[in-house]
Amino acid sequence: MGRGVKVAVIGGVLAVMVGGAGYGAYNVVSALDGGSGATASEPRSGPPSADEVGETTEKFFAAWEKGDATAAAAYTNNASVAGTLLTAYGEDAHITGVEITPGTAAGTSVPFTVKAKVSYEGTTKPLSYKSQLTVVRGETSGRALVDWEPSVVHPDLKDGDTLVTEESATPQIEAVGRDGAVLTKEKYPSLGPVLAKLREKYGDKAGGTPGVELTVRHTTTQAPDTPLLTLTEGEPGKLRTTLSASVQAAAEKAVKRYGESSVVAVKPSTGEVLAVANNRQDGFNAAFQGKVAPGSTMKIITAAMLIDNGVTEMNGPAPCPETATWQSQTFHNITTMTPDESATLANTFMRSCNTGFIKLVDEKPLTDSSLTQEAEERFGLGQNNWQTGIVSFDGSVPASGGPDRAANAIGQGQVQMNPLNMASVTATAITGEFHQPYLVPFDLDDRKPATAKGLPQNTASQLRQMMRLTATQGTAVTAMSGLRGDIGAKTGSAEVDGQTVSNAWFTGFRNDIAAAAMTEEGGHGGDAAGPIVADVLRAGG
């Protein structure tokens, strides 16, 4: 057979494809009516046949290759939206020379490979990627149509996204860690969103010059553009960060052990962030921006409140009954916990007895706002003023009455935290000083760190010792076993509406490094989040 002619079998029907590479026009040897017996006046129903899938994708690909956005969009079930994005593909993204090679269909889904060129002001670069589409039956027309999703055009596109090729809005950055190591998303995948935010905010302050890039522009969110292809290199500006390459590597590896996990490590003596890692399907930086109940890790702050207000102390009474009732709501412990009416605060803390804390929250002089004041004034939380260098949430401990006052004390109710917050809580607890966590130097853009008065040294000393006991004799002993040096920890599990398994929380310290992790539906804190934190602390030296 001569050049420019391809033979393909589509849905068992021999077809001769005439033309250049990719899907060209073809002559079908056998009729493609799908054998439905439908007449012109009767729209077809049911799933598209294999022949219809082949015909629809062939026509869609052919129009796309020609750059005819209107024609291509007409073969989808959302022509208006599809037409806008396909038009931008050629006009705004400057993508030409499109060649599409389909893979083997799986039912009504068809994988395919796109090869094309991106040209801008005299510079051309090749572009290649894989995607897939699904053919469905039109609800009113009965036609076989491409089920429209932005990801059909490129797998990185979501609703509201578009493609643009132009000079970068901000120069690229070369982020370097505290030891001078270059930090890239290729080597440290979790840092991808973090580096993008740093570039967006500091690209023009780091001394670089912009290049030309093909990017995904997120028009409906505040996310920075996602680069897909660099046509001309700018000069990256060097941006110093507080991150430790070795701790970051350990964090990246640790979160891969459990899905939907996040971890942060900080240096307690300074507040410098040493690592931030996420293993999430949605790509969300939950380590810095999450807003979820922290479970029993909150008892660090609650214990501080009890000590600071003279309610009890480490070796003072904190009975652990089987149940505790607060304003008509009954609270329980885990089923394996043995009640202990003679327990001290240290014992109740290291065993994570819920009822022991609930029984004390109504003691004078405590009020509905006491826990809020402790969190804000001592631990620097909940005032929306952290200046980390990127977007972050600094916790929320609202003053609550009714049952939520008791629930807040054990990290449920209305309390919201993320691993960044809890790593900072541990850092404050063991040093007595609040150092607001940060990723880039404050003097880079004259940011002012948040401040708090910290803890009395007597309180910090007791918290540190109770966390040591938890790591060596209490609920964190398994996760922390084998770690040397000055170590301490607190476990937590947080119940979430709609989940059958609680979220796992864990925070701990080893010498001058503190870390906290959260695993969605991880169960007990020591089972999933605990090993993550232990691995990070181990790498901290």
C-alpha positions as MATLAB code, in Angstrom:
seq = 'MGRGVKVAVIGGVLAVMVGGAGYGAYNVVSALDGGSGATASEPRSGPPSADEVGETTEKFFAAWEKGDATAAAAYTNNASVAGTLLTAYGEDAHITGVEITPGTAAGTSVPFTVKAKVSYEGTTKPLSYKSQLTVVRGETSGRALVDWEPSVVHPDLKDGDTLVTEESATPQIEAVGRDGAVLTKEKYPSLGPVLAKLREKYGDKAGGTPGVELTVRHTTTQAPDTPLLTLTEGEPGKLRTTLSASVQAAAEKAVKRYGESSVVAVKPSTGEVLAVANNRQDGFNAAFQGKVAPGSTMKIITAAMLIDNGVTEMNGPAPCPETATWQSQTFHNITTMTPDESATLANTFMRSCNTGFIKLVDEKPLTDSSLTQEAEERFGLGQNNWQTGIVSFDGSVPASGGPDRAANAIGQGQVQMNPLNMASVTATAITGEFHQPYLVPFDLDDRKPATAKGLPQNTASQLRQMMRLTATQGTAVTAMSGLRGDIGAKTGSAEVDGQTVSNAWFTGFRNDIAAAAMTEEGGHGGDAAGPIVADVLRAGG';
ca = [
       0.000    0.000    0.000;
       1.345    3.473   -0.885;
       2.657    6.166    1.449;
       0.124    8.187    3.401;
      -2.332    5.310    3.636;
      -2.968    3.426    6.875;
      -5.069    0.363    7.523;
      -6.854    0.050   10.836;
      -9.544   -2.158   12.287;
     -12.104   -0.104   14.162;
     -14.601   -2.087   16.159;
     -13.986   -5.096   13.921;
     -14.616   -3.097   10.704;
     -11.813   -2.769    8.158;
     -11.075    0.879    7.445;
      -8.579    2.505    5.099;
      -7.180    5.779    6.447;
      -5.838    8.155    3.826;
      -3.674   11.134    4.643;
      -0.822   12.167    6.894;
       0.132   10.984   10.335;
      -2.532   10.603   12.971;
      -6.199   10.367   12.198;
      -6.884   11.461    8.611;
     -10.036   10.939    6.599;
     -10.845    7.310    5.925;
     -13.174    5.196    3.840;
     -15.088    2.621    5.798;
     -15.541   -0.634    3.927;
     -18.607   -1.612    5.892;
     -21.468    0.589    7.026;
     -21.178    2.059   10.503;
     -24.766    1.961   11.614;
     -23.983   -0.098   14.701;
     -26.742   -2.504   13.774;
     -29.195   -0.702   16.001;
     -31.963   -0.671   13.428;
     -32.766    2.940   14.353;
     -34.230    5.166   11.674;
     -33.288    8.780   11.008;
     -36.265    9.955   13.054;
     -35.517    7.720   16.026;
     -32.524    8.766   18.170;
     -30.380    5.838   19.160;
     -30.202    4.744   22.768;
     -27.947    2.662   24.929;
     -24.148    2.752   25.084;
     -22.326    3.624   21.846;
     -21.243    0.641   19.811;
     -17.615   -0.069   19.024;
     -18.175    1.241   15.501;
     -19.681    4.469   16.813;
     -16.761    4.937   19.218;
     -14.336    4.524   16.319;
     -16.202    6.900   14.027;
     -16.692    9.624   16.640;
     -13.099    9.620   17.843;
     -11.803    9.594   14.250;
     -13.822   12.684   13.343;
     -12.984   14.470   16.603;
      -9.266   13.805   16.234;
      -9.259   14.802   12.552;
     -10.853   18.184   13.312;
      -8.532   18.751   16.261;
      -5.477   17.981   14.113;
      -6.633   20.507   11.513;
      -7.027   23.183   14.176;
     -10.767   23.427   13.496;
     -11.952   24.028   17.048;
     -15.592   24.533   16.104;
     -15.788   21.283   14.163;
     -13.980   19.311   16.875;
     -16.222   20.759   19.587;
     -19.293   19.681   17.627;
     -18.323   16.064   18.271;
     -18.519   16.614   22.065;
     -21.462   16.851   24.446;
     -20.480   20.376   25.520;
     -19.623   22.201   22.311;
     -19.516   25.702   23.798;
     -17.002   24.970   26.553;
     -15.002   22.576   24.389;
     -14.800   25.129   21.587;
     -13.387   27.787   23.899;
     -10.596   25.542   25.180;
      -9.778   24.063   21.769;
      -9.578   27.571   20.331;
      -7.190   28.619   23.096;
      -5.122   25.494   22.332;
      -4.179   26.968   18.976;
      -4.486   30.715   19.479;
      -3.295   31.292   23.056;
      -1.060   28.271   23.569;
       0.346   28.481   20.009;
       0.235   24.716   19.548;
       0.396   23.539   15.927;
       1.322   20.472   13.893;
      -0.918   18.256   15.989;
      -0.675   14.512   15.357;
      -2.896   12.200   17.401;
      -2.312    8.479   17.668;
      -5.099    6.471   19.294;
      -4.451    3.459   21.455;
      -6.599    0.388   21.892;
     -10.114    1.230   22.999;
     -11.386   -0.266   26.243;
     -15.128   -0.268   25.775;
     -16.075    3.360   25.185;
     -12.769    4.785   26.497;
      -9.965    5.553   24.063;
      -6.403    6.399   25.159;
      -4.318    8.470   22.774;
      -0.981   10.190   22.344;
      -0.557   13.771   21.128;
       2.571   15.016   19.398;
       2.716   18.677   18.411;
       4.852   21.816   18.307;
       4.708   24.952   20.424;
       5.965   28.056   18.595;
       6.373   31.529   20.023;
       8.316   34.489   18.596;
      10.614   32.384   16.476;
      11.220   29.587   18.973;
       9.691   26.133   18.494;
       9.745   23.169   20.878;
       8.178   19.698   20.537;
       5.308   18.744   22.824;
       4.186   15.211   23.589;
       1.742   13.805   26.127;
      -0.869   11.096   26.688;
      -4.551   11.479   27.495;
      -7.834    9.664   27.002;
     -11.475   10.277   26.228;
     -14.799    8.506   26.627;
     -17.599    8.354   24.083;
     -21.152    8.595   25.389;
     -24.667    8.759   23.948;
     -26.031   12.290   23.595;
     -28.983   12.692   25.949;
     -31.235   14.405   23.418;
     -29.636   13.793   20.037;
     -28.831   10.138   20.516;
     -25.502   10.761   18.755;
     -22.261    9.201   19.895;
     -20.248   12.119   21.335;
     -17.006   12.717   23.199;
     -17.828   13.146   26.885;
     -16.275   16.544   27.418;
     -13.685   17.034   30.123;
     -10.823   19.564   29.967;
      -8.431   16.665   30.587;
      -9.251   15.405   27.076;
      -7.154   18.273   25.715;
      -4.376   17.809   28.294;
      -4.344   15.591   31.419;
      -3.320   18.501   33.673;
      -6.368   20.593   32.782;
      -9.331   20.899   35.143;
     -12.580   22.851   34.944;
     -11.882   26.531   34.361;
      -8.286   25.964   33.244;
      -6.820   27.043   29.925;
      -3.478   26.851   28.113;
      -1.249   29.853   27.455;
       2.202   30.326   25.931;
       3.855   33.633   26.794;
       6.626   35.276   28.753;
       6.420   34.110   32.347;
       4.624   36.397   34.740;
       7.454   35.826   37.206;
      10.997   34.536   36.699;
      11.814   30.990   37.649;
      13.491   30.390   40.983;
      16.242   28.067   42.077;
      15.176   27.189   45.586;
      18.035   26.123   47.817;
      17.905   24.521   51.221;
      19.665   25.540   54.405;
      22.666   23.437   53.372;
      22.838   24.901   49.857;
      21.240   21.900   48.111;
      19.010   22.756   45.151;
      15.380   21.743   45.785;
      13.380   20.681   42.732;
       9.937   19.137   42.339;
      11.530   16.316   40.349;
      13.609   15.246   43.335;
      11.103   16.293   45.990;
       7.607   15.877   44.445;
       5.768   17.208   47.500;
       7.502   20.534   47.047;
       5.880   21.097   43.636;
       2.975   23.241   44.920;
       5.223   24.903   47.505;
       7.855   25.870   44.929;
       5.128   27.175   42.610;
       3.820   29.430   45.391;
       7.337   30.589   46.244;
       7.990   31.422   42.604;
       4.715   33.328   42.343;
       5.498   35.405   45.412;
       9.287   35.795   45.229;
      10.220   35.232   41.584;
      10.624   38.952   40.992;
      12.567   39.404   44.240;
      15.107   36.630   43.732;
      17.049   38.363   40.954;
      16.040   36.205   37.982;
      14.760   37.057   34.502;
      11.592   35.540   32.960;
      11.553   33.004   30.130;
       8.785   31.834   27.785;
       6.610   28.908   28.891;
       3.563   26.906   27.957;
       1.502   26.858   31.132;
      -1.824   25.779   32.541;
      -3.598   28.921   33.708;
      -6.017   28.306   36.551;
      -8.602   30.983   35.861;
     -11.068   30.008   38.591;
      -8.636   29.521   41.478;
      -5.798   31.442   43.064;
      -3.273   28.784   42.151;
      -0.221   29.989   40.205;
       0.263   28.903   36.593;
       1.507   25.336   36.179;
       4.441   25.215   33.705;
       4.242   22.429   31.108;
       7.034   23.313   28.669;
       9.847   25.877   28.659;
      10.521   27.398   25.240;
      13.232   29.841   26.244;
      15.084   29.705   29.506;
      15.064   32.744   31.695;
      17.657   33.201   34.382;
      16.394   31.621   37.626;
      16.829   33.674   40.748;
      18.301   31.934   43.769;
      15.880   31.763   46.683;
      17.137   30.699   50.089;
      14.758   28.567   52.129;
      14.866   27.050   55.592;
      14.284   23.516   54.285;
      16.727   20.713   55.026;
      17.385   18.461   52.021;
      17.942   15.408   54.216;
      14.840   15.951   56.367;
      12.753   16.765   53.305;
      13.893   13.541   51.624;
      12.887   11.571   54.715;
       9.513   13.325   54.834;
       8.855   12.576   51.151;
       9.606    8.902   51.711;
       7.659    8.707   54.967;
       4.345   10.052   53.647;
       4.416    7.525   50.808;
       3.837    4.806   53.390;
       0.248    5.926   53.908;
      -2.176    7.569   51.503;
      -3.684   10.970   52.282;
      -0.870   11.845   54.685;
       0.891   15.115   55.466;
       3.860   16.025   57.671;
       5.777   19.141   58.737;
       9.048   19.447   60.643;
      10.306   22.615   62.338;
      13.345   23.685   64.333;
      11.964   24.583   67.797;
      14.750   27.006   68.680;
      14.078   29.208   65.618;
      10.780   28.281   63.957;
      12.484   27.374   60.677;
      10.504   24.852   58.629;
      12.791   21.910   57.866;
      10.375   19.824   55.779;
       6.856   19.835   54.375;
       5.442   16.826   52.535;
       2.049   15.605   51.364;
       0.865   12.376   49.789;
      -2.601   13.277   48.556;
      -4.533   12.547   45.407;
      -5.907   16.087   45.237;
      -2.476   17.773   45.430;
      -3.664   20.012   48.280;
      -1.011   21.287   50.677;
      -2.857   19.977   53.726;
       0.362   20.188   55.736;
       0.128   24.008   55.688;
      -3.484   24.712   54.756;
      -5.505   21.878   56.272;
      -8.356   22.699   58.643;
      -9.332   19.572   60.561;
      -9.769   18.432   64.139;
      -6.411   17.420   65.692;
      -7.745   14.869   68.154;
      -5.794   14.211   71.323;
      -2.667   16.078   70.182;
      -4.732   19.085   71.334;
      -4.246   17.854   74.917;
      -0.812   19.526   74.862;
      -2.556   22.910   74.820;
      -5.288   21.759   77.202;
      -2.682   20.500   79.697;
      -0.899   23.837   79.456;
      -4.185   25.620   80.190;
      -4.798   23.463   83.261;
      -1.289   24.096   84.613;
      -1.232   27.824   83.805;
      -4.600   28.344   85.513;
      -3.652   26.397   88.628;
      -6.237   23.647   88.088;
      -3.674   20.864   88.407;
      -0.088   20.040   87.546;
       1.907   17.166   86.152;
       1.913   15.216   89.424;
      -1.450   16.593   90.528;
      -4.825   14.817   90.311;
      -6.523   14.144   86.978;
      -8.819   11.142   87.561;
      -9.595    8.962   84.550;
     -13.152    7.552   84.929;
     -14.804    5.271   82.417;
     -17.106    8.062   81.196;
     -17.505   11.787   81.738;
     -20.634   13.849   81.106;
     -20.538   17.523   80.211;
     -23.835   19.385   79.777;
     -25.763   16.278   78.732;
     -23.066   14.878   76.405;
     -21.231   11.744   77.545;
     -17.602   11.222   76.543;
     -15.763    7.906   76.479;
     -12.226    6.587   76.274;
     -10.988    3.908   73.932;
     -12.448    0.562   74.954;
      -9.105   -0.885   76.083;
      -8.377    1.861   78.621;
      -8.631    0.887   82.273;
     -10.257    3.588   84.463;
      -8.009    5.089   87.142;
      -9.584    7.423   89.684;
      -6.191    8.101   91.277;
      -4.450    9.113   88.035;
      -2.180   12.136   87.868;
      -2.169   14.573   84.943;
       1.004   12.919   83.652;
      -0.658    9.505   83.676;
      -3.853   10.797   82.079;
      -1.776   12.603   79.428;
       0.507    9.719   78.490;
      -2.423    7.260   78.294;
      -4.509    9.903   76.437;
      -7.495    9.587   78.738;
     -10.324   11.721   77.343;
     -12.473   11.642   80.449;
      -9.651   12.889   82.662;
      -9.444   16.116   80.657;
     -13.230   16.470   80.327;
     -13.644   16.251   84.132;
     -11.268   19.187   84.626;
     -12.517   21.708   82.049;
     -15.269   23.020   84.329;
     -12.924   23.706   87.237;
     -12.597   27.310   88.372;
     -11.251   29.680   87.184;
     -11.719   28.183   83.682;
     -14.300   29.709   81.329;
     -15.543   29.103   77.798;
     -12.684   31.261   76.488;
      -9.806   29.850   78.578;
      -8.643   27.344   75.951;
      -8.853   30.015   73.248;
      -6.734   32.400   75.308;
      -4.135   29.710   75.957;
      -3.917   28.818   72.264;
      -3.689   32.411   71.064;
      -1.649   34.120   73.769;
       0.755   31.292   74.639;
       1.003   29.261   71.407;
       0.463   32.002   68.806;
      -2.482   30.200   67.169;
      -5.762   31.357   65.698;
      -5.065   35.008   64.917;
      -4.615   34.713   61.141;
      -1.256   36.468   61.231;
       1.409   33.863   60.471;
       3.799   34.978   57.742;
       5.374   31.703   56.647;
       6.276   32.806   53.125;
       3.400   30.956   51.444;
      -0.305   30.559   52.133;
      -0.901   28.841   55.459;
      -3.594   28.421   58.091;
      -2.559   29.192   61.650;
      -5.155   27.145   63.499;
      -8.479   27.944   65.114;
      -9.571   27.400   68.708;
     -12.823   29.349   69.060;
     -14.370   30.071   72.420;
     -17.180   27.546   72.750;
     -19.974   26.899   75.182;
     -22.055   23.810   75.725;
     -20.681   20.376   74.841;
     -18.153   21.884   72.414;
     -16.244   23.397   75.304;
     -15.437   19.887   76.474;
     -14.992   18.512   72.952;
     -12.510   21.271   72.106;
     -10.346   20.204   75.044;
      -9.729   16.809   73.446;
      -9.264   18.137   69.914;
     -12.768   17.624   68.596;
     -15.637   20.128   68.568;
     -14.763   23.312   66.705;
     -10.970   23.124   66.896;
      -9.146   23.106   63.544;
      -5.445   22.445   62.975;
      -2.935   21.115   60.467;
       0.515   19.491   60.842;
       2.257   22.882   60.633;
       0.237   24.109   63.611;
       0.841   21.017   65.706;
       4.576   20.941   64.964;
       4.671   24.536   66.206;
       2.631   23.590   69.300;
       5.199   20.935   70.177;
       8.042   23.382   69.574;
       6.437   25.929   71.910;
       5.638   23.273   74.521;
       9.222   22.058   74.849;
      11.001   25.420   74.654;
       8.449   27.675   76.334;
       8.923   30.143   73.462;
       6.768   30.718   70.398;
       8.774   31.066   67.203;
       6.437   31.512   64.261;
       7.262   28.881   61.601;
       8.676   30.222   58.335;
      10.013   28.958   54.985;
      11.960   31.950   53.680;
      13.832   34.695   55.541;
      11.624   37.477   56.873;
      13.954   40.168   55.558;
      13.412   39.037   51.956;
      10.162   40.994   51.824;
      10.104   42.700   55.236;
       7.503   40.354   56.668;
       6.797   40.672   60.364;
       6.548   37.370   62.248;
       3.600   36.725   64.505;
       4.391   36.878   68.195;
       3.043   35.328   71.402;
       4.208   35.471   74.993;
       4.944   31.757   75.199;
       4.783   29.573   78.291;
       6.145   29.928   81.798;
       9.235   27.734   82.034;
       7.596   25.695   84.797;
       4.727   24.845   82.435;
       7.056   24.068   79.526;
       9.157   21.833   81.764;
       6.093   19.810   82.771;
       4.806   19.508   79.203;
       8.205   18.371   77.988;
       8.390   15.718   80.686;
       4.854   14.466   80.017;
       5.657   14.148   76.320;
       8.835   12.246   77.241;
       6.775    9.835   79.328;
       4.312    9.384   76.457;
       7.160    8.471   74.098;
       8.834    6.050   76.495;
       5.955    4.596   78.536;
       2.681    5.741   76.980;
       0.696    5.608   73.743;
       3.641    6.701   71.556;
       6.168    4.124   72.748;
       5.886    1.812   69.730;
       6.266    4.547   67.137;
       9.147    6.241   68.951;
      11.077    3.092   69.840;
      14.664    3.105   68.637;
      15.006    6.887   68.563;
      17.902    8.202   70.591;
      18.378   11.556   72.253;
      15.830   13.700   74.062;
      12.486   12.472   72.711;
       8.821   13.076   73.425;
       5.475   12.707   71.680;
       1.687   12.886   71.785;
      -0.729   10.680   69.876;
      -4.191   11.565   68.634;
      -7.134   10.284   66.666;
      -9.911   12.550   65.462;
     -13.411   11.434   64.586;
     -14.804   13.018   61.429;
     -18.436   13.033   60.314;
     -18.946   10.694   57.390;
     -15.824    8.613   58.079;
     -15.948    5.148   59.581;
     -12.274    5.361   60.611;
     -10.809    8.310   62.506;
      -7.950   10.482   61.284;
      -4.580    9.595   62.790;
      -2.484   12.373   64.377;
       0.963   12.320   65.928;
       3.406   14.980   67.049;
       6.811   14.561   68.616;
      10.270   15.956   69.148;
      13.842   14.761   69.140;
      16.455   17.201   70.358;
      16.003   20.419   68.305;
      13.472   19.122   65.772;
       9.703   18.857   66.163;
       7.331   17.225   63.689;
       3.634   16.513   63.296;
       1.730   14.326   60.854;
      -1.867   13.550   59.972;
      -3.202   10.578   57.998;
      -6.816   10.664   56.893;
      -8.661    7.564   58.118;
      -5.409    6.286   59.596;
      -7.013    5.181   62.863;
      -4.942    5.408   66.031;
      -2.257    8.071   65.896;
       0.573    5.715   66.665;
      -0.338    3.344   63.852;
      -0.018    5.565   60.766;
       0.981    9.149   61.617;
       3.417    7.946   64.302;
       5.814    6.087   61.984;
       5.833    9.096   59.633;
       6.905   11.461   62.406;
       9.464    8.974   63.729;
      11.114    8.675   60.308;
      11.343   12.446   60.003;
      12.753   12.858   63.528;
      15.290   10.126   62.820;
      16.577   12.058   59.799;
      16.854   15.259   61.813;
      20.011   14.095   63.570;
];
